[in-house]
Structure formats: C-alpha cells, structure tokens
Amino acid sequence: MGELIKIVDSLENKISKLLHRLEVLNKANKTLEDELMSIKADQEKTQQMVSEWEEKYNSLKLANTMLGSNTNKTEAKLKINTLIRELDYCIAQLSE
C-alpha cells in the first residue's frame, strides 16, 4: 500500500510539473504571437511606405522626362498615350 501512495505522489508531482510547463509554454506562445502581430504591422507599414516612394519616384521620373530629359522620352510618350486612352474611356463612359 505504501508503494501505491509513492506512485500516486510521483504521478501528482509529474502532473503538477507538466501543468506548470504548459502554463509557461502558453505564456511564451502568447508573447511570440504578440511579437509576430507587431512585426506584421511594421512590415505592412514599411511596404506601404515603399509603395508610396515608388509612386513618387515614378512621378518624378515622368516629370523629369517631360521637362526635356532625353533618358526616358519613350517611356513618357507611352505614359501620355496611356493617360489619353484612360481619358477617352472616361469620356466615352460619361457620354453613354
């Protein structure tokens, strides 16, 4: 009977240790999830900033081309043609 009590005590001790370890792991998991969400938010902000800077760069490049820069004349002409087609499409939509 004394051996059975020792076995039960040993099991209780192991269960207690496992529960404590589970609690510690759950806390660590929660911390990692919070950190991941923060990093994802930072990445999204950074991606948005990159997109804004790319748009500004393209606008500046187009403006420089229109001001007489010889480097991107073909690109400027294509962009102007695209804008004209978009305007024509909008006018056609409005006239319907």
Buried (B, 14 or more C-beta within 10 A) or exposed (E): EEEEEEEEEEEEEEEEEEEEEEEEEEEEEEEEEEEEEEEEEEEEEEEEEEEEEEEEEEEEBBEEBEEEEEEBEEEBEEBEEEEEEEEEEEEEEEEE
